[in-house]
Amino acid sequence: MKMFICCVFVVLASFIFSCNGKNKKMEVLPLDTIKVVMWDLLNAEELNNLLILKDSALLKTKNNLLLYQQVFYLHHISKEQFYYSYQFYEKHPDKFKILMDSVSSYGPRQRFKMSGKAE
């Protein structure tokens, strides 16, 4: 009898824990976070284009993926989390417009800071 109860408990526990991770909904990245990540991804793409010009032996797609992984690592997010959030913003045009406007205004501010000029 004890063996049966232990087996039932193990089966139920494994069922609960295995289903818990799959049903968990991924969170959408906040606007300020995804804005910075997108800006860094755009910069990584531009860096890759410059590297390709200097060394034509580089594979553009493979190098791009490596740079993207570094950006995701830098911001402590996963590729899946970024694309899930990006698709969320795409499905909500009002929020997507705000995101795109934020990215386009964030870029010149960052360039201004990097140039060393006082604000």
Backbone as a ProteinNet text record, in pm:
[ID]
protein_1_A
[PRIMARY]
MKMFICCVFVVLASFIFSCNGKNKKMEVLPLDTIKVVMWDLLNAEELNNLLILKDSALLKTKNNLLLYQQVFYLHHISKEQFYYSYQFYEKHPDKFKILMDSVSSYGPRQRFKMSGKAE
[TERTIARY]
80.3	0	85	191	279.9	347.1	382.8	446.9	352.5	226.8	126.3	109.2	101.9	86.1	209.5	326.9	449.9	451.9	412.1	409.1	310.3	191.9	91.1	143.3	207.8	263	370.3	458.6	565.3	506.6	407.9	345.1	274.6	200.2	130	227.6	332.2	431.2	500.6	539.1	605	508.8	382.9	283.1	264.3	254.3	233.9	353.8	474.4	592.9	619.8	589.9	613.8	514.3	393.1	292	308.2	364	376.2	460.6	572	660.6	603.1	526.6	474.1	356.9	279.8	163.8	197.9	317.7	359	373.9	306.5	308.8	431.8	496.6	614.5	573.7	654.5	624.9	676.1	601.7	641.4	741.8	850.5	950.3	891.5	924.1	875.9	932.1	863.6	900.7	1044.6	1084	1219.5	1326.5	1296.6	1392.7	1405.7	1292.7	1297.7	1352.3	1331.4	1386	1538.6	1599	1745.7	1798.1	1727.8	1770.1	1764	1656.6	1645.2	1755.5	1787.7	1894.7	2027.5	2053	2177	2178.2	2062.9	2056.4	2083.8	2031.9	2059.5	2207.5	2268.3	2412.6	2493.4	2449.3	2517.8	2508.8	2393.5	2375.9	2470.9	2480.9	2569.9	2716.3	2751.9	2888.5	2918	2823.5	2841.9	2862	2784.8	2801.7	2940.8	2992.6	3128.1	3232.9	3212.2	3306.7	3307.6	3191.7	3181.9	3258.9	3251.1	3325.1	3475.7	3523.2	3666	3712	3624.9	3662.6	3547.7	3559.2	3450.2	3434.6	3527.5	3517.8	3417.7	3380.8	3284.1	3146.9	3078	2941	2848.6	2777	2695.5	2593.4	2518.5	2411.6	2466.5	2570	2626.5	2683.9	2755.2	2813.6	2704.8	2599.2	2486.7	2424	2403.7	2342.7	2429.4	2559.6	2650.1	2641.9	2637.1	2625.6	2491.6	2385.2	2253.5	2254	2316.7	2324.6	2398.1	2501.5	2575.9	2489.2	2407.5	2317.6	2215.7	2158.4	2060.9	2126.4	2247.7	2320.8	2347.6	2387.3	2417.3	2296	2178.2	2055.4	1982.1	2042.1	1986.4	1846.7	1830	1703.4	1734.1	1632	1649.3	1599.4	1643.7	1596.8	1446	1393.9	1250.5	1173.6	1227.8	1161.1	1157.5	1266.9	1269.4	1167.2	1169.1	1077.8	931.6	907.1	771.4	723.7	810	775.7	759.2	849.4	842.7	711.2	670.9	543.9	425.1	435.1	328.8	313.5	426.7	420.2	371.3	409.2	361.5	210.2	155.6	11.5	-68.9	-1.6	-66.5	-5.5	-63.1	-3.7	21.1	-65.7	-45.2	82.4	106.3	227.3	350.7	332	443.9	494	401.2	439.9	520.1	475.2	548.1	688.2	697.1	826.5	919.5	870.6	953.9	996.3	905.1	940	1044.6	1031.6	1127.9	1266.7	1271.5	1400.8	1464.3	1383.5	1440.2	1484.9	1423.9	1470.3	1582.9	1588.6	1693.6	1830.2	1831.3	1956.7	2034.8	1975	2049.9	2096.6	2017.1	2059.8	2184	2187	2303.1	2426.4	2407.6	2521	2573.7	2483.5	2522.8	2603.4	2558.1	2631.1	2768.8	2774.2	2901	3001	2951	3042.8	3113.6	3064	3130.3	3084.2	2982.6	2932	2841.6	2847.7	2761.7	2619.6	2524.2	2384.8	2333.6
-119.4	0	126.4	125.3	240.6	261.6	152.7	160.2	223.5	186.2	240.9	391.4	434.5	575.8	654.4	597.1	664.2	678.8	574.5	579.5	684.5	687.8	786.8	927.3	947.8	1078.1	1120.9	1030.8	1061.7	1096.7	1020.1	1045.9	1180.9	1209.3	1337.7	1454.8	1439.7	1546.7	1573.2	1467.2	1487.8	1548.7	1510.8	1568	1717.1	1752.2	1893.2	1976.7	1930.5	2009.4	2015.6	1911	1912.6	2002.9	2009.4	2095.2	2240.1	2264.6	2400.2	2488.3	2438.4	2517.9	2546.9	2455.9	2473.4	2570.8	2575.7	2663.5	2804.2	2822.3	2952.6	3048.5	3160.1	3257.3	3346.3	3370.9	3454.2	3600.6	3677.2	3817.9	3902.2	4007.3	4102.2	4198.4	4223.8	4317.9	4458.4	4535.2	4673.5	4756.6	4862.5	4948	4998.1	5042.1	5095	4988.1	4865.9	4756.9	4716.1	4693.1	4646.4	4755.5	4880.5	4991.9	4984.6	4964.4	4958.4	4833.4	4721.2	4597.3	4613.7	4673.5	4694.1	4785.7	4889.3	4980.2	4904.4	4820.2	4742.3	4640	4581.9	4488.4	4560.8	4680.7	4759.8	4793.3	4826.6	4854.1	4728.9	4614.4	4488.5	4457.6	4483.5	4462.8	4553.6	4677.7	4771.8	4731.5	4687.7	4639.1	4520.7	4430.3	4314.4	4357.6	4455.4	4505.7	4563.4	4634.2	4689.7	4578.7	4476.9	4365.2	4288.8	4276.4	4206.5	4283.4	4416	4496.7	4474.6	4459.2	4440.6	4297.9	4200.8	4060.4	3986.2	3969.7	3908.9	3759.3	3699.4	3556.9	3530.2	3634.2	3616.5	3583.6	3496	3464.7	3562.5	3641.8	3748.3	3695.5	3593.9	3544.1	3483.8	3403.1	3336.5	3439.6	3536.7	3639.1	3724.8	3753.7	3830.6	3759.1	3628.9	3551.7	3554.2	3546.4	3552.8	3689	3794.2	3928.1	3946.4	3892.9	3901	3827.2	3709.7	3633.8	3714	3785.8	3868	3981.2	4040.5	4147.2	4091.8	3976.2	3916.4	3883.1	3832.5	3800.7	3927	4031.6	4158.8	4213	4193.3	4245.5	4141.8	4025.5	3918.6	3876	3859.5	3810.5	3697.2	3621.7	3514.9	3562	3491.3	3520.5	3505.3	3402	3375.6	3488.5	3537.4	3646.4	3773.5	3801.3	3919.6	3907.9	3794.7	3779.8	3771.2	3712.9	3711.3	3855.1	3935.4	4074.5	4154	4131.4	4203.5	4171.6	4046	4008.2	4069.6	4080.6	4146.1	4291.2	4361.9	4502.1	4515.4	4421.3	4424	4405.8	4325.7	4299.6	4416.4	4508.4	4626.9	4751.2	4794.9	4904.1	5032.5	5065	5186.4	5176.5	5060.3	5040	5024.8	4963.5	4944.7	5079.9	5170.7	5304.9	5377.1	5364.3	5425.9	5365.6	5234	5166	5216	5221.3	5265.6	5411.3	5495.4	5635.5	5646.1	5561.1	5561.7	5520.5	5417.3	5370.7	5478.8	5541.8	5643.5	5768.6	5800	5915.6	5877.3	5750.5	5703	5705.1	5672.3	5665.9	5795.9	5907.3	6033.6	6075.8	6045.3	6079.5	6000.8	5872.4	5789.6	5836.7	5870.9	5921.3	6050.8	6134.9	6262.1	6237.5	6141.6	6108	6050.8	5965.5	5901.8	6001	6109.6	6207	6289.4	6280.7	6351.1	6493.4	6535.6	6671.2	6679.9	6793.9	6815	6843.8	6793.1	6816	6945.2
0	0	0	80.3	84.7	-51	-114.5	-245.8	-347.4	-341.6	-433.8	-411.8	-287.9	-255.7	-301.5	-280.7	-325.7	-477.5	-548.6	-695.4	-744.7	-683.6	-721.9	-695.1	-580.3	-546.4	-646.6	-683.2	-778.6	-915.3	-959	-1088.4	-1086.7	-982.6	-972.7	-965	-886.5	-873.8	-1006.7	-1077.4	-1206.2	-1307.9	-1301.3	-1391.6	-1364.3	-1238.3	-1201	-1241.9	-1212.2	-1244.8	-1394.1	-1467.9	-1612.2	-1682.5	-1637.8	-1700.8	-1660.3	-1544.3	-1493.2	-1583.8	-1635.6	-1719.9	-1856.2	-1912.6	-2046.9	-2050.9	-1945.2	-1942.5	-1895.1	-1846.7	-1797.8	-1915.3	-1907	-2015.1	-2002.1	-2114.4	-2116.1	-2100.7	-2029.5	-2008	-2123.3	-2154.7	-2258	-2196.4	-2268.6	-2220.3	-2215.2	-2111.7	-2105.4	-2220.7	-2251.6	-2364.6	-2353.4	-2234.4	-2217.4	-2237.9	-2202	-2218.7	-2365	-2430.2	-2569.5	-2660.9	-2624	-2702.5	-2705.4	-2590.5	-2581.6	-2651.7	-2635.6	-2701.1	-2852.3	-2902.1	-3046.5	-3097.6	-3023.4	-3063.6	-3070.9	-2972.3	-2973.2	-3086.8	-3119	-3231.8	-3363.9	-3377.4	-3498.4	-3508.8	-3396.6	-3396.4	-3428	-3377.4	-3407.4	-3556.7	-3615.6	-3759.7	-3839.1	-3796.6	-3865.4	-3848.8	-3729.1	-3706.5	-3796.9	-3809.5	-3895.8	-4041.4	-4085.5	-4222.8	-4243.9	-4144.5	-4155.4	-4156	-4074	-4070.9	-4202.7	-4265	-4393.5	-4500.6	-4495.3	-4592.8	-4580.1	-4456.3	-4433.5	-4460.4	-4431.9	-4447.4	-4515.9	-4644.5	-4721.6	-4693.9	-4621.9	-4590.8	-4477.9	-4405.7	-4297.7	-4354.4	-4286.8	-4325	-4254.2	-4332.4	-4275.8	-4176.3	-4212.9	-4127.7	-3999.3	-4011.1	-3893.8	-3796.9	-3849	-3764	-3700.1	-3776.2	-3723.4	-3604.7	-3617.2	-3508.7	-3383.3	-3402.1	-3287.1	-3218.5	-3297.8	-3240.4	-3168.9	-3227.5	-3163.8	-3030.2	-3026.4	-2901.3	-2793.9	-2834.4	-2739.3	-2685.2	-2772	-2727.6	-2628.3	-2659.9	-2568.1	-2434	-2438.8	-2316.3	-2235.2	-2302.9	-2237.4	-2161.6	-2218.3	-2157.3	-2071.2	-2053.3	-1969.8	-2014.9	-2144.2	-2198.3	-2296.3	-2330.5	-2428	-2564.1	-2665.3	-2800.5	-2807.7	-2743.8	-2744.2	-2676.7	-2566.2	-2495.2	-2579.3	-2649.8	-2734.3	-2847.3	-2917.3	-3030.8	-2986.6	-2870.1	-2816.5	-2791.4	-2730.8	-2702.6	-2831.7	-2926	-3053.1	-3125.1	-3124.8	-3187.8	-3115.4	-2983.8	-2908.4	-2953.9	-2963.4	-3004.7	-3148.9	-3234.1	-3372.6	-3380.9	-3293	-3293.5	-3235.7	-3171	-3112.5	-3178.9	-3290.5	-3368.5	-3289.8	-3195.9	-3117.7	-3033.5	-2972.6	-2892	-2981.3	-3097.9	-3190.8	-3242.4	-3270.2	-3315.6	-3207.3	-3083.4	-2972.5	-2960.9	-2977.3	-2971.3	-3081.2	-3203.5	-3315.2	-3298.8	-3252.3	-3226.6	-3116.2	-3014.9	-2904.7	-2952	-3035.5	-3087.6	-3174.2	-3259.3	-3349.5	-3274	-3160.8	-3083.5	-2986.9	-2950.7	-2860.5	-2929.7	-3056.7	-3131.5	-3132.3	-3175	-3174.6	-3035.1	-2932.7	-2795.9	-2757.6	-2795.8	-2764.4	-2840.8	-2966.8	-3046	-2986.9	-2939.9	-2880	-2751.9	-2670	-2548.6	-2582	-2684.7	-2720.7	-2779.7	-2835.8	-2894.9	-2788.4	-2662.8	-2553.2	-2536.9	-2610.1	-2597.7	-2475.1	-2408.1	-2291.2	-2337.4	-2258.8	-2294.8	-2240.1
[MASK]
+++++++++++++++++++++++++++++++++++++++++++++++++++++++++++++++++++++++++++++++++++++++++++++++++++++++++++++++++++++++

